[in-house]
Amino acid sequence: MLEVVSRNDGDTFRTMYTVRFKEAVYVLHAFQKKAKRGVATPKKEIDLVRRRLKVAEQHYRSTHGGG
């Protein structure tokens, strides 16, 4: 899983995606970071990404026949 962080006019945006699959890239989540302190991605966002990664894995297997 990879995370891209972009800053614009004092706001921080994060996009999380996976390149785990040979024939597809899945964007798992994109959001604006609201907290002004700390650089860590909030746990609730990480948990959401993990759930979406499992769904992406199932989708990939069903459409591409592999992992």
PDB file of N, H, CA, C and O in Angstrom:
ATOM      1  N   MET A   1       0.847  -1.153   0.000  1.00  0.00           N
ATOM      2  CA  MET A   1       0.000   0.000   0.000  1.00  0.00           C
ATOM      3  C   MET A   1       0.899   1.224   0.000  1.00  0.00           C
ATOM      4  O   MET A   1       1.898   1.277   0.717  1.00  0.00           O
ATOM      5  N   LEU A   2       0.537   2.198  -0.804  1.00  0.00           N
ATOM      6  H   LEU A   2      -0.275   2.155  -1.387  1.00  0.00           H
ATOM      7  CA  LEU A   2       1.308   3.431  -0.900  1.00  0.00           C
ATOM      8  C   LEU A   2       0.419   4.610  -0.530  1.00  0.00           C
ATOM      9  O   LEU A   2      -0.799   4.563  -0.704  1.00  0.00           O
ATOM     10  N   GLU A   3       1.031   5.648  -0.027  1.00  0.00           N
ATOM     11  H   GLU A   3       2.020   5.686   0.114  1.00  0.00           H
ATOM     12  CA  GLU A   3       0.296   6.844   0.360  1.00  0.00           C
ATOM     13  C   GLU A   3       0.954   8.040  -0.297  1.00  0.00           C
ATOM     14  O   GLU A   3       2.171   8.213  -0.227  1.00  0.00           O
ATOM     15  N   VAL A   4       0.137   8.865  -0.937  1.00  0.00           N
ATOM     16  H   VAL A   4      -0.852   8.724  -0.993  1.00  0.00           H
ATOM     17  CA  VAL A   4       0.608  10.099  -1.542  1.00  0.00           C
ATOM     18  C   VAL A   4       0.047  11.242  -0.714  1.00  0.00           C
ATOM     19  O   VAL A   4      -1.158  11.311  -0.473  1.00  0.00           O
ATOM     20  N   VAL A   5       0.922  12.137  -0.281  1.00  0.00           N
ATOM     21  H   VAL A   5       1.901  12.080  -0.477  1.00  0.00           H
ATOM     22  CA  VAL A   5       0.516  13.291   0.520  1.00  0.00           C
ATOM     23  C   VAL A   5       0.758  14.539  -0.315  1.00  0.00           C
ATOM     24  O   VAL A   5       1.842  14.734  -0.866  1.00  0.00           O
ATOM     25  N   SER A   6      -0.271  15.382  -0.402  1.00  0.00           N
ATOM     26  H   SER A   6      -1.151  15.223   0.046  1.00  0.00           H
ATOM     27  CA  SER A   6      -0.167  16.620  -1.155  1.00  0.00           C
ATOM     28  C   SER A   6      -0.582  17.782  -0.255  1.00  0.00           C
ATOM     29  O   SER A   6      -1.584  17.701   0.455  1.00  0.00           O
ATOM     30  N   ARG A   7       0.188  18.847  -0.291  1.00  0.00           N
ATOM     31  H   ARG A   7       1.002  18.913  -0.867  1.00  0.00           H
ATOM     32  CA  ARG A   7      -0.138  20.032   0.499  1.00  0.00           C
ATOM     33  C   ARG A   7      -0.460  21.182  -0.446  1.00  0.00           C
ATOM     34  O   ARG A   7       0.239  21.418  -1.431  1.00  0.00           O
ATOM     35  N   ASN A   8      -1.543  21.895  -0.118  1.00  0.00           N
ATOM     36  H   ASN A   8      -2.111  21.704   0.683  1.00  0.00           H
ATOM     37  CA  ASN A   8      -1.974  23.001  -0.958  1.00  0.00           C
ATOM     38  C   ASN A   8      -2.585  24.084  -0.081  1.00  0.00           C
ATOM     39  O   ASN A   8      -3.580  23.836   0.600  1.00  0.00           O
ATOM     40  N   ASP A   9      -2.015  25.261  -0.087  1.00  0.00           N
ATOM     41  H   ASP A   9      -1.207  25.463  -0.640  1.00  0.00           H
ATOM     42  CA  ASP A   9      -2.534  26.400   0.690  1.00  0.00           C
ATOM     43  C   ASP A   9      -2.763  26.054   2.154  1.00  0.00           C
ATOM     44  O   ASP A   9      -3.769  26.466   2.732  1.00  0.00           O
ATOM     45  N   GLY A  10      -1.862  25.314   2.757  1.00  0.00           N
ATOM     46  H   GLY A  10      -1.045  24.979   2.288  1.00  0.00           H
ATOM     47  CA  GLY A  10      -1.967  24.970   4.169  1.00  0.00           C
ATOM     48  C   GLY A  10      -2.821  23.752   4.458  1.00  0.00           C
ATOM     49  O   GLY A  10      -2.879  23.315   5.608  1.00  0.00           O
ATOM     50  N   ASP A  11      -3.490  23.184   3.455  1.00  0.00           N
ATOM     51  H   ASP A  11      -3.443  23.539   2.522  1.00  0.00           H
ATOM     52  CA  ASP A  11      -4.293  21.969   3.636  1.00  0.00           C
ATOM     53  C   ASP A  11      -3.482  20.758   3.197  1.00  0.00           C
ATOM     54  O   ASP A  11      -2.626  20.850   2.317  1.00  0.00           O
ATOM     55  N   THR A  12      -3.763  19.635   3.819  1.00  0.00           N
ATOM     56  H   THR A  12      -4.459  19.560   4.534  1.00  0.00           H
ATOM     57  CA  THR A  12      -3.072  18.390   3.476  1.00  0.00           C
ATOM     58  C   THR A  12      -4.093  17.385   2.966  1.00  0.00           C
ATOM     59  O   THR A  12      -5.135  17.176   3.587  1.00  0.00           O
ATOM     60  N   PHE A  13      -3.788  16.765   1.830  1.00  0.00           N
ATOM     61  H   PHE A  13      -2.942  16.935   1.326  1.00  0.00           H
ATOM     62  CA  PHE A  13      -4.646  15.755   1.228  1.00  0.00           C
ATOM     63  C   PHE A  13      -3.842  14.465   1.114  1.00  0.00           C
ATOM     64  O   PHE A  13      -2.651  14.488   0.804  1.00  0.00           O
ATOM     65  N   ARG A  14      -4.504  13.345   1.367  1.00  0.00           N
ATOM     66  H   ARG A  14      -5.472  13.326   1.619  1.00  0.00           H
ATOM     67  CA  ARG A  14      -3.835  12.046   1.276  1.00  0.00           C
ATOM     68  C   ARG A  14      -4.640  11.114   0.384  1.00  0.00           C
ATOM     69  O   ARG A  14      -5.870  11.088   0.424  1.00  0.00           O
ATOM     70  N   THR A  15      -3.919  10.360  -0.413  1.00  0.00           N
ATOM     71  H   THR A  15      -2.920  10.381  -0.445  1.00  0.00           H
ATOM     72  CA  THR A  15      -4.527   9.342  -1.255  1.00  0.00           C
ATOM     73  C   THR A  15      -3.776   8.043  -0.992  1.00  0.00           C
ATOM     74  O   THR A  15      -2.545   8.015  -1.000  1.00  0.00           O
ATOM     75  N   MET A  16      -4.520   6.974  -0.760  1.00  0.00           N
ATOM     76  H   MET A  16      -5.520   6.997  -0.754  1.00  0.00           H
ATOM     77  CA  MET A  16      -3.907   5.678  -0.477  1.00  0.00           C
ATOM     78  C   MET A  16      -4.339   4.699  -1.555  1.00  0.00           C
ATOM     79  O   MET A  16      -5.519   4.598  -1.890  1.00  0.00           O
ATOM     80  N   TYR A  17      -3.366   3.985  -2.087  1.00  0.00           N
ATOM     81  H   TYR A  17      -2.407   4.067  -1.814  1.00  0.00           H
ATOM     82  CA  TYR A  17      -3.669   3.049  -3.159  1.00  0.00           C
ATOM     83  C   TYR A  17      -2.747   1.853  -3.070  1.00  0.00           C
ATOM     84  O   TYR A  17      -1.765   1.845  -2.327  1.00  0.00           O
ATOM     85  N   THR A  18      -3.097   0.832  -3.861  1.00  0.00           N
ATOM     86  H   THR A  18      -3.894   0.838  -4.465  1.00  0.00           H
ATOM     87  CA  THR A  18      -2.249  -0.355  -3.898  1.00  0.00           C
ATOM     88  C   THR A  18      -1.847  -0.664  -5.326  1.00  0.00           C
ATOM     89  O   THR A  18      -2.633  -0.488  -6.257  1.00  0.00           O
ATOM     90  N   VAL A  19      -0.621  -1.125  -5.491  1.00  0.00           N
ATOM     91  H   VAL A  19       0.018  -1.268  -4.735  1.00  0.00           H
ATOM     92  CA  VAL A  19      -0.123  -1.589  -6.786  1.00  0.00           C
ATOM     93  C   VAL A  19       0.236  -3.070  -6.666  1.00  0.00           C
ATOM     94  O   VAL A  19       1.105  -3.577  -7.375  1.00  0.00           O
ATOM     95  N   ARG A  20      -0.441  -3.729  -5.772  1.00  0.00           N
ATOM     96  H   ARG A  20      -1.146  -3.317  -5.196  1.00  0.00           H
ATOM     97  CA  ARG A  20      -0.187  -5.135  -5.474  1.00  0.00           C
ATOM     98  C   ARG A  20      -0.511  -6.044  -6.665  1.00  0.00           C
ATOM     99  O   ARG A  20       0.025  -7.147  -6.772  1.00  0.00           O
ATOM    100  N   PHE A  21      -1.375  -5.583  -7.542  1.00  0.00           N
ATOM    101  H   PHE A  21      -1.811  -4.687  -7.455  1.00  0.00           H
ATOM    102  CA  PHE A  21      -1.891  -6.438  -8.605  1.00  0.00           C
ATOM    103  C   PHE A  21      -1.213  -6.127  -9.935  1.00  0.00           C
ATOM    104  O   PHE A  21      -0.883  -4.977 -10.226  1.00  0.00           O
ATOM    105  N   LYS A  22      -1.013  -7.158 -10.728  1.00  0.00           N
ATOM    106  H   LYS A  22      -1.282  -8.092 -10.493  1.00  0.00           H
ATOM    107  CA  LYS A  22      -0.299  -7.021 -11.992  1.00  0.00           C
ATOM    108  C   LYS A  22      -1.066  -6.164 -13.000  1.00  0.00           C
ATOM    109  O   LYS A  22      -0.459  -5.380 -13.729  1.00  0.00           O
ATOM    110  N   GLU A  23      -2.382  -6.303 -13.049  1.00  0.00           N
ATOM    111  H   GLU A  23      -2.876  -6.940 -12.456  1.00  0.00           H
ATOM    112  CA  GLU A  23      -3.165  -5.679 -14.107  1.00  0.00           C
ATOM    113  C   GLU A  23      -4.072  -4.546 -13.638  1.00  0.00           C
ATOM    114  O   GLU A  23      -4.945  -4.111 -14.390  1.00  0.00           O
ATOM    115  N   ALA A  24      -3.888  -4.062 -12.424  1.00  0.00           N
ATOM    116  H   ALA A  24      -3.179  -4.415 -11.812  1.00  0.00           H
ATOM    117  CA  ALA A  24      -4.785  -3.018 -11.932  1.00  0.00           C
ATOM    118  C   ALA A  24      -4.139  -2.233 -10.795  1.00  0.00           C
ATOM    119  O   ALA A  24      -3.283  -2.738 -10.069  1.00  0.00           O
ATOM    120  N   VAL A  25      -4.573  -0.991 -10.665  1.00  0.00           N
ATOM    121  H   VAL A  25      -5.268  -0.581 -11.255  1.00  0.00           H
ATOM    122  CA  VAL A  25      -4.227  -0.161  -9.513  1.00  0.00           C
ATOM    123  C   VAL A  25      -5.548   0.236  -8.874  1.00  0.00           C
ATOM    124  O   VAL A  25      -6.437   0.752  -9.550  1.00  0.00           O
ATOM    125  N   TYR A  26      -5.678   0.000  -7.583  1.00  0.00           N
ATOM    126  H   TYR A  26      -4.956  -0.419  -7.034  1.00  0.00           H
ATOM    127  CA  TYR A  26      -6.896   0.347  -6.865  1.00  0.00           C
ATOM    128  C   TYR A  26      -6.623   1.541  -5.959  1.00  0.00           C
ATOM    129  O   TYR A  26      -5.730   1.497  -5.113  1.00  0.00           O
ATOM    130  N   VAL A  27      -7.400   2.613  -6.142  1.00  0.00           N
ATOM    131  H   VAL A  27      -8.125   2.649  -6.829  1.00  0.00           H
ATOM    132  CA  VAL A  27      -7.363   3.735  -5.205  1.00  0.00           C
ATOM    133  C   VAL A  27      -8.283   3.341  -4.063  1.00  0.00           C
ATOM    134  O   VAL A  27      -9.479   3.130  -4.264  1.00  0.00           O
ATOM    135  N   LEU A  28      -7.727   3.243  -2.873  1.00  0.00           N
ATOM    136  H   LEU A  28      -6.756   3.415  -2.710  1.00  0.00           H
ATOM    137  CA  LEU A  28      -8.477   2.737  -1.731  1.00  0.00           C
ATOM    138  C   LEU A  28      -9.142   3.846  -0.931  1.00  0.00           C
ATOM    139  O   LEU A  28     -10.185   3.622  -0.317  1.00  0.00           O
ATOM    140  N   HIS A  29      -8.558   5.034  -0.927  1.00  0.00           N
ATOM    141  H   HIS A  29      -7.711   5.216  -1.426  1.00  0.00           H
ATOM    142  CA  HIS A  29      -9.141   6.123  -0.134  1.00  0.00           C
ATOM    143  C   HIS A  29      -8.422   7.421  -0.465  1.00  0.00           C
ATOM    144  O   HIS A  29      -7.216   7.427  -0.714  1.00  0.00           O
ATOM    145  N   ALA A  30      -9.161   8.510  -0.466  1.00  0.00           N
ATOM    146  H   ALA A  30     -10.141   8.505  -0.264  1.00  0.00           H
ATOM    147  CA  ALA A  30      -8.583   9.848  -0.611  1.00  0.00           C
ATOM    148  C   ALA A  30      -9.341  10.759   0.343  1.00  0.00           C
ATOM    149  O   ALA A  30     -10.570  10.717   0.411  1.00  0.00           O
ATOM    150  N   PHE A  31      -8.605  11.580   1.074  1.00  0.00           N
ATOM    151  H   PHE A  31      -7.607  11.615   1.018  1.00  0.00           H
ATOM    152  CA  PHE A  31      -9.262  12.439   2.056  1.00  0.00           C
ATOM    153  C   PHE A  31      -8.393  13.646   2.378  1.00  0.00           C
ATOM    154  O   PHE A  31      -7.191  13.665   2.115  1.00  0.00           O
ATOM    155  N   GLN A  32      -9.041  14.649   2.955  1.00  0.00           N
ATOM    156  H   GLN A  32     -10.017  14.634   3.168  1.00  0.00           H
ATOM    157  CA  GLN A  32      -8.329  15.821   3.435  1.00  0.00           C
ATOM    158  C   GLN A  32      -8.031  15.630   4.907  1.00  0.00           C
ATOM    159  O   GLN A  32      -8.931  15.362   5.702  1.00  0.00           O
ATOM    160  N   LYS A  33      -6.768  15.767   5.266  1.00  0.00           N
ATOM    161  H   LYS A  33      -6.037  15.984   4.620  1.00  0.00           H
ATOM    162  CA  LYS A  33      -6.375  15.632   6.665  1.00  0.00           C
ATOM    163  C   LYS A  33      -6.774  16.908   7.389  1.00  0.00           C
ATOM    164  O   LYS A  33      -6.380  18.006   6.997  1.00  0.00           O
ATOM    165  N   LYS A  34      -7.563  16.756   8.452  1.00  0.00           N
ATOM    166  H   LYS A  34      -7.883  15.864   8.771  1.00  0.00           H
ATOM    167  CA  LYS A  34      -8.098  17.912   9.174  1.00  0.00           C
ATOM    168  C   LYS A  34      -7.260  18.294  10.390  1.00  0.00           C
ATOM    169  O   LYS A  34      -7.159  19.475  10.722  1.00  0.00           O
ATOM    170  N   ALA A  35      -6.662  17.319  11.051  1.00  0.00           N
ATOM    171  H   ALA A  35      -6.744  16.359  10.781  1.00  0.00           H
ATOM    172  CA  ALA A  35      -5.904  17.595  12.275  1.00  0.00           C
ATOM    173  C   ALA A  35      -4.687  18.452  11.947  1.00  0.00           C
ATOM    174  O   ALA A  35      -4.007  18.226  10.947  1.00  0.00           O
ATOM    175  N   LYS A  36      -4.431  19.407  12.774  1.00  0.00           N
ATOM    176  H   LYS A  36      -4.985  19.591  13.587  1.00  0.00           H
ATOM    177  CA  LYS A  36      -3.284  20.298  12.559  1.00  0.00           C
ATOM    178  C   LYS A  36      -2.016  19.770  13.228  1.00  0.00           C
ATOM    179  O   LYS A  36      -0.911  20.182  12.874  1.00  0.00           O
ATOM    180  N   ARG A  37      -2.169  18.859  14.194  1.00  0.00           N
ATOM    181  H   ARG A  37      -3.066  18.524  14.481  1.00  0.00           H
ATOM    182  CA  ARG A  37      -0.996  18.301  14.880  1.00  0.00           C
ATOM    183  C   ARG A  37      -0.737  16.885  14.411  1.00  0.00           C
ATOM    184  O   ARG A  37      -1.665  16.134  14.112  1.00  0.00           O
ATOM    185  N   GLY A  38       0.526  16.535  14.351  1.00  0.00           N
ATOM    186  H   GLY A  38       1.280  17.146  14.594  1.00  0.00           H
ATOM    187  CA  GLY A  38       0.907  15.172  14.006  1.00  0.00           C
ATOM    188  C   GLY A  38       0.853  14.909  12.509  1.00  0.00           C
ATOM    189  O   GLY A  38       0.137  15.578  11.764  1.00  0.00           O
ATOM    190  N   VAL A  39       1.628  13.919  12.095  1.00  0.00           N
ATOM    191  H   VAL A  39       2.209  13.376  12.701  1.00  0.00           H
ATOM    192  CA  VAL A  39       1.679  13.566  10.680  1.00  0.00           C
ATOM    193  C   VAL A  39       1.049  12.208  10.417  1.00  0.00           C
ATOM    194  O   VAL A  39       0.860  11.823   9.263  1.00  0.00           O
ATOM    195  N   ALA A  40       0.725  11.487  11.466  1.00  0.00           N
ATOM    196  H   ALA A  40       0.878  11.799  12.404  1.00  0.00           H
ATOM    197  CA  ALA A  40       0.184  10.142  11.307  1.00  0.00           C
ATOM    198  C   ALA A  40      -1.231  10.182  10.731  1.00  0.00           C
ATOM    199  O   ALA A  40      -2.031  11.058  11.060  1.00  0.00           O
ATOM    200  N   THR A  41      -1.513   9.218   9.870  1.00  0.00           N
ATOM    201  H   THR A  41      -0.863   8.507   9.603  1.00  0.00           H
ATOM    202  CA  THR A  41      -2.862   9.053   9.345  1.00  0.00           C
ATOM    203  C   THR A  41      -3.730   8.479  10.460  1.00  0.00           C
ATOM    204  O   THR A  41      -3.331   7.511  11.107  1.00  0.00           O
ATOM    205  N   PRO A  42      -4.911   9.056  10.699  1.00  0.00           N
ATOM    206  CA  PRO A  42      -5.769   8.577  11.779  1.00  0.00           C
ATOM    207  C   PRO A  42      -6.127   7.095  11.632  1.00  0.00           C
ATOM    208  O   PRO A  42      -6.295   6.593  10.520  1.00  0.00           O
ATOM    209  N   LYS A  43      -6.240   6.407  12.768  1.00  0.00           N
ATOM    210  H   LYS A  43      -6.104   6.815  13.671  1.00  0.00           H
ATOM    211  CA  LYS A  43      -6.524   4.973  12.786  1.00  0.00           C
ATOM    212  C   LYS A  43      -7.804   4.639  12.029  1.00  0.00           C
ATOM    213  O   LYS A  43      -7.849   3.632  11.322  1.00  0.00           O
ATOM    214  N   LYS A  44      -8.843   5.456  12.160  1.00  0.00           N
ATOM    215  H   LYS A  44      -8.806   6.274  12.735  1.00  0.00           H
ATOM    216  CA  LYS A  44     -10.099   5.151  11.471  1.00  0.00           C
ATOM    217  C   LYS A  44      -9.913   5.161   9.957  1.00  0.00           C
ATOM    218  O   LYS A  44     -10.570   4.402   9.245  1.00  0.00           O
ATOM    219  N   GLU A  45      -9.023   6.016   9.464  1.00  0.00           N
ATOM    220  H   GLU A  45      -8.490   6.633  10.043  1.00  0.00           H
ATOM    221  CA  GLU A  45      -8.746   6.050   8.027  1.00  0.00           C
ATOM    222  C   GLU A  45      -7.974   4.799   7.607  1.00  0.00           C
ATOM    223  O   GLU A  45      -8.261   4.220   6.560  1.00  0.00           O
ATOM    224  N   ILE A  46      -7.005   4.383   8.409  1.00  0.00           N
ATOM    225  H   ILE A  46      -6.773   4.854   9.260  1.00  0.00           H
ATOM    226  CA  ILE A  46      -6.224   3.168   8.121  1.00  0.00           C
ATOM    227  C   ILE A  46      -7.137   1.945   8.130  1.00  0.00           C
ATOM    228  O   ILE A  46      -7.023   1.082   7.260  1.00  0.00           O
ATOM    229  N   ASP A  47      -8.042   1.864   9.107  1.00  0.00           N
ATOM    230  H   ASP A  47      -8.135   2.565   9.814  1.00  0.00           H
ATOM    231  CA  ASP A  47      -8.974   0.734   9.180  1.00  0.00           C
ATOM    232  C   ASP A  47      -9.864   0.671   7.941  1.00  0.00           C
ATOM    233  O   ASP A  47     -10.126  -0.411   7.417  1.00  0.00           O
ATOM    234  N   LEU A  48     -10.327   1.822   7.476  1.00  0.00           N
ATOM    235  H   LEU A  48     -10.114   2.702   7.901  1.00  0.00           H
ATOM    236  CA  LEU A  48     -11.142   1.874   6.265  1.00  0.00           C
ATOM    237  C   LEU A  48     -10.350   1.378   5.061  1.00  0.00           C
ATOM    238  O   LEU A  48     -10.870   0.619   4.243  1.00  0.00           O
ATOM    239  N   VAL A  49      -9.111   1.800   4.953  1.00  0.00           N
ATOM    240  H   VAL A  49      -8.688   2.416   5.617  1.00  0.00           H
ATOM    241  CA  VAL A  49      -8.252   1.373   3.843  1.00  0.00           C
ATOM    242  C   VAL A  49      -8.043  -0.148   3.885  1.00  0.00           C
ATOM    243  O   VAL A  49      -8.083  -0.807   2.846  1.00  0.00           O
ATOM    244  N   ARG A  50      -7.826  -0.692   5.055  1.00  0.00           N
ATOM    245  H   ARG A  50      -7.794  -0.157   5.899  1.00  0.00           H
ATOM    246  CA  ARG A  50      -7.639  -2.151   5.176  1.00  0.00           C
ATOM    247  C   ARG A  50      -8.885  -2.906   4.715  1.00  0.00           C
ATOM    248  O   ARG A  50      -8.782  -3.919   4.023  1.00  0.00           O
ATOM    249  N   ARG A  51     -10.059  -2.410   5.100  1.00  0.00           N
ATOM    250  H   ARG A  51     -10.143  -1.587   5.662  1.00  0.00           H
ATOM    251  CA  ARG A  51     -11.304  -3.058   4.658  1.00  0.00           C
ATOM    252  C   ARG A  51     -11.444  -2.972   3.143  1.00  0.00           C
ATOM    253  O   ARG A  51     -11.826  -3.942   2.489  1.00  0.00           O
ATOM    254  N   ARG A  52     -11.138  -1.826   2.605  1.00  0.00           N
ATOM    255  H   ARG A  52     -10.827  -1.038   3.137  1.00  0.00           H
ATOM    256  CA  ARG A  52     -11.246  -1.647   1.147  1.00  0.00           C
ATOM    257  C   ARG A  52     -10.212  -2.470   0.397  1.00  0.00           C
ATOM    258  O   ARG A  52     -10.480  -2.925  -0.716  1.00  0.00           O
ATOM    259  N   LEU A  53      -9.040  -2.671   0.980  1.00  0.00           N
ATOM    260  H   LEU A  53      -8.823  -2.301   1.883  1.00  0.00           H
ATOM    261  CA  LEU A  53      -8.030  -3.521   0.346  1.00  0.00           C
ATOM    262  C   LEU A  53      -8.533  -4.952   0.246  1.00  0.00           C
ATOM    263  O   LEU A  53      -8.321  -5.602  -0.778  1.00  0.00           O
ATOM    264  N   LYS A  54      -9.185  -5.454   1.271  1.00  0.00           N
ATOM    265  H   LYS A  54      -9.357  -4.926   2.102  1.00  0.00           H
ATOM    266  CA  LYS A  54      -9.747  -6.812   1.215  1.00  0.00           C
ATOM    267  C   LYS A  54     -10.779  -6.927   0.101  1.00  0.00           C
ATOM    268  O   LYS A  54     -10.807  -7.925  -0.618  1.00  0.00           O
ATOM    269  N   VAL A  55     -11.630  -5.907  -0.046  1.00  0.00           N
ATOM    270  H   VAL A  55     -11.607  -5.096   0.538  1.00  0.00           H
ATOM    271  CA  VAL A  55     -12.624  -5.903  -1.113  1.00  0.00           C
ATOM    272  C   VAL A  55     -11.931  -5.851  -2.479  1.00  0.00           C
ATOM    273  O   VAL A  55     -12.343  -6.539  -3.413  1.00  0.00           O
ATOM    274  N   ALA A  56     -10.885  -5.038  -2.592  1.00  0.00           N
ATOM    275  H   ALA A  56     -10.551  -4.478  -1.834  1.00  0.00           H
ATOM    276  CA  ALA A  56     -10.140  -4.941  -3.850  1.00  0.00           C
ATOM    277  C   ALA A  56      -9.504  -6.283  -4.209  1.00  0.00           C
ATOM    278  O   ALA A  56      -9.506  -6.680  -5.374  1.00  0.00           O
ATOM    279  N   GLU A  57      -8.961  -6.980  -3.212  1.00  0.00           N
ATOM    280  H   GLU A  57      -8.959  -6.657  -2.265  1.00  0.00           H
ATOM    281  CA  GLU A  57      -8.362  -8.294  -3.464  1.00  0.00           C
ATOM    282  C   GLU A  57      -9.408  -9.262  -3.989  1.00  0.00           C
ATOM    283  O   GLU A  57      -9.146 -10.004  -4.936  1.00  0.00           O
ATOM    284  N   GLN A  58     -10.588  -9.263  -3.386  1.00  0.00           N
ATOM    285  H   GLN A  58     -10.801  -8.660  -2.616  1.00  0.00           H
ATOM    286  CA  GLN A  58     -11.670 -10.146  -3.843  1.00  0.00           C
ATOM    287  C   GLN A  58     -12.106  -9.771  -5.253  1.00  0.00           C
ATOM    288  O   GLN A  58     -12.320 -10.646  -6.092  1.00  0.00           O
ATOM    289  N   HIS A  59     -12.237  -8.492  -5.513  1.00  0.00           N
ATOM    290  H   HIS A  59     -12.064  -7.781  -4.831  1.00  0.00           H
ATOM    291  CA  HIS A  59     -12.632  -8.033  -6.846  1.00  0.00           C
ATOM    292  C   HIS A  59     -11.600  -8.441  -7.889  1.00  0.00           C
ATOM    293  O   HIS A  59     -11.950  -8.926  -8.965  1.00  0.00           O
ATOM    294  N   TYR A  60     -10.345  -8.243  -7.568  1.00  0.00           N
ATOM    295  H   TYR A  60     -10.061  -7.849  -6.695  1.00  0.00           H
ATOM    296  CA  TYR A  60      -9.275  -8.589  -8.513  1.00  0.00           C
ATOM    297  C   TYR A  60      -9.298 -10.081  -8.845  1.00  0.00           C
ATOM    298  O   TYR A  60      -9.217 -10.471 -10.009  1.00  0.00           O
ATOM    299  N   ARG A  61      -9.411 -10.906  -7.805  1.00  0.00           N
ATOM    300  H   ARG A  61      -9.477 -10.589  -6.858  1.00  0.00           H
ATOM    301  CA  ARG A  61      -9.456 -12.358  -8.035  1.00  0.00           C
ATOM    302  C   ARG A  61     -10.651 -12.736  -8.909  1.00  0.00           C
ATOM    303  O   ARG A  61     -10.525 -13.595  -9.782  1.00  0.00           O
ATOM    304  N   SER A  62     -11.790 -12.118  -8.692  1.00  0.00           N
ATOM    305  H   SER A  62     -11.893 -11.420  -7.983  1.00  0.00           H
ATOM    306  CA  SER A  62     -12.987 -12.477  -9.449  1.00  0.00           C
ATOM    307  C   SER A  62     -12.935 -11.976 -10.888  1.00  0.00           C
ATOM    308  O   SER A  62     -13.523 -12.596 -11.774  1.00  0.00           O
ATOM    309  N   THR A  63     -12.242 -10.867 -11.137  1.00  0.00           N
ATOM    310  H   THR A  63     -11.765 -10.364 -10.417  1.00  0.00           H
ATOM    311  CA  THR A  63     -12.198 -10.325 -12.502  1.00  0.00           C
ATOM    312  C   THR A  63     -10.944 -10.711 -13.278  1.00  0.00           C
ATOM    313  O   THR A  63     -10.961 -10.751 -14.508  1.00  0.00           O
ATOM    314  N   HIS A  64      -9.859 -10.994 -12.567  1.00  0.00           N
ATOM    315  H   HIS A  64      -9.845 -10.962 -11.567  1.00  0.00           H
ATOM    316  CA  HIS A  64      -8.597 -11.298 -13.258  1.00  0.00           C
ATOM    317  C   HIS A  64      -8.099 -12.712 -12.967  1.00  0.00           C
ATOM    318  O   HIS A  64      -7.111 -13.156 -13.552  1.00  0.00           O
ATOM    319  N   GLY A  65      -8.772 -13.410 -12.078  1.00  0.00           N
ATOM    320  H   GLY A  65      -9.575 -13.050 -11.603  1.00  0.00           H
ATOM    321  CA  GLY A  65      -8.442 -14.799 -11.816  1.00  0.00           C
ATOM    322  C   GLY A  65      -7.116 -15.041 -11.119  1.00  0.00           C
ATOM    323  O   GLY A  65      -6.499 -16.087 -11.323  1.00  0.00           O
ATOM    324  N   GLY A  66      -6.675 -14.124 -10.323  1.00  0.00           N
ATOM    325  H   GLY A  66      -7.177 -13.275 -10.157  1.00  0.00           H
ATOM    326  CA  GLY A  66      -5.402 -14.354  -9.632  1.00  0.00           C
ATOM    327  C   GLY A  66      -5.111 -13.285  -8.608  1.00  0.00           C
ATOM    328  O   GLY A  66      -5.968 -12.459  -8.293  1.00  0.00           O
ATOM    329  N   GLY A  67      -3.891 -13.305  -8.087  1.00  0.00           N
ATOM    330  H   GLY A  67      -3.196 -13.976  -8.344  1.00  0.00           H
ATOM    331  CA  GLY A  67      -3.539 -12.335  -7.065  1.00  0.00           C
ATOM    332  C   GLY A  67      -2.205 -11.771  -7.198  1.00  0.00           C
ATOM    333  O   GLY A  67      -1.802 -10.939  -6.385  1.00  0.00           O
TER     334      GLY A  67
END
